[in-house]
């Protein structure tokens, strides 16, 4: 599927200039109308507040602020003009603990470097075609960390959210034999 990105404004936060040039070229080949570049997360957050882009693509490792710090500011700072903006984190580090840290910082999509144009386009596809609801709690603001795959049956395990049980009776075992009655008021 092809999209028209002519009116899309992307904030690119990347401290490696050749990589920034490459990403900009790829985005322009997709038809992205405007790419605004910054060299670090602190400058990126200031620019984000000023231009309010439709998408943020950021590197992880930068100084003085890395992409994770900037993402947390975008999601939690009261001066953020759009806490719900999609954020794609690009990094050369793909260890599970890093993916989890990115997810827990409110990152929308994760992309490992080196990447190819198809990989970046797939992340854009995910953002457009499979958007996730946002969750705000005491210690997290960002896309719902549970991904639902289209075409698969709904989750069949024990549901743990109080909103799944409007009657206040939450099962504490998969057999549903043991139920806890909770007063939500």
N, C-alpha and C positions, 0 to 999 in steps of 0.2 A: 504494500500500500504506500502511496506517495502522499506527502503532506505539503501544504503551503506554509512555509516558515517565514515568508517575506516580512511580516509584521512582528516577528519574534525578536525580543531583545535579550541577549545572553550576557551575563557577567562571567568572565573567565578569570580565575585567580590562579596564576601559575608563575613561579619564580624562575623557571628555566625558559629563556626567551625562544630557543629553537622549538621547544615543545609547545609553547604558546602560539608560535607561528603556525605550526602543524595543525593544532586543534582549530585555530581560527580558519585556516584553509579548508579543513574538513567541514566545519560548520557552514562556511560560505558555499561549499559545494552542495550542501543540503538545501540551500536557499535562505539561510538565516539572514535576516535583514540587518541586524546590528550586533556586533560583538565588542564589548567593552572590556579591556584588560587591566588587571592589577597584578602587582608583584608579591603581595603577601596578604594574609587574612585580615590584618588590622586595616590596611588600606582598602581591602575588599569590602569589609563591613561598612566603612564610611561611604564608599562608592555605592554600595547596595542601598543604603538609606537615601542617597541622593537621587539615583536613577530608577529604583524599584523595577528591576528586570523581571522577565517572565521565567527565567531559568538561571541557576548558578551552577557552574562547573568549576570545581576546585581541586587543586593538588592537596595532598596531605601534609607533607613535610616542607614547612616554610618558617621563616623567622620574621618578625617577632611572634606573630600568631600563625598557627598552622590551620589547615582546613577544618579540623575538628572544633577548635576554639571558635573560629568564625561561624561555623554551623550552629553551635550552641548559642551564640549571640543572635543570629538570625531567628532562631526558634524561640528564644526566651527574653531577649532585651525588649523592654517596653517601647523603645524608639524604633524598633524594626517595622518597616512599612508593610511587610507581608510575611508573617510567620509561616505561611503555608506554601511558600515558593518551593518548587522541586529543586533539590540539590543533588548533583552527581559528583561523587568523590572519585578522583582518579589517583591511583597510587601504584608503585612498584611492589608493594608489600601485600601479600594475599593470605597470610596466616589467618586461621580461624579467629584468633583473639582480636586481630585488627578488624576483621569484618564485623565482629560483634561490637567492638568499640564504635565503629562507624554507625552501625545500626542504632546503637544506644544514644548516639549524639544527634539523631534525627535526620540522618542521611537518607535520601529517597532511593538512590541507586548507587551501586559500587562498581567501578570499572578498573581492571588491573592493566597497568602499563607493562610492556608495550601493548597497544590496542590496535585494532583495525577499524576501518570506517563502519563495517557491518556491526561490530560490537557497540559502538557509540550510537548508531541508528537504532539498535535494539533497545538501548536504555531509553531513548526518546520515545520509542513505540510503547514501552512499558508505562511511561509517565502519562502518555496520551490515552492509550487504550485500556489500561488497567490501573487507574488511579486508586490509591488507597485512602480510606478515611483517616483523619488525623485524630490523635489521642493526646489529651493534656491531663497530666497528673502532677503530683507534688514533685516528682523527680524525672519526668519525661515529657517532652513536647515534640511530636513528629508524626510521621506516617505510622499507621498500625503496623506493628512488627510481624503480625501473622499475615502471611500471604495466602490467598485463596487461589487455587488453580481452576481456571474455567474448564468445564467439562468433567470435573471430578465430583464425586458425592461430597456433601457437606461433612464437616468434621463429625466423627462419631464417638469420640471419647467424652469424658466428663467435662462439661462446661464449667468454667470457674468464675465467670463474671456475674455479678449480682443482676445485671440487666437481662441475663438469660433466664432468670427465674422471678418473674413479676409477683408470684404468689409468696415469695420469701422462703420457700422450701428448697434448700440447696442440697443435692445428694453429695455425700462425701466418699462414695465408692462407685465404681463403674456398674455394679449390680443394682444400683438404686435402692438397695434394701435399707441402707442407713441414711436418713435424711435429717438435716439440721434446719430448724425453723429459725429464721432470722427476721427481726423487726427492722426494716429499713428506715424507719422514722426516727 
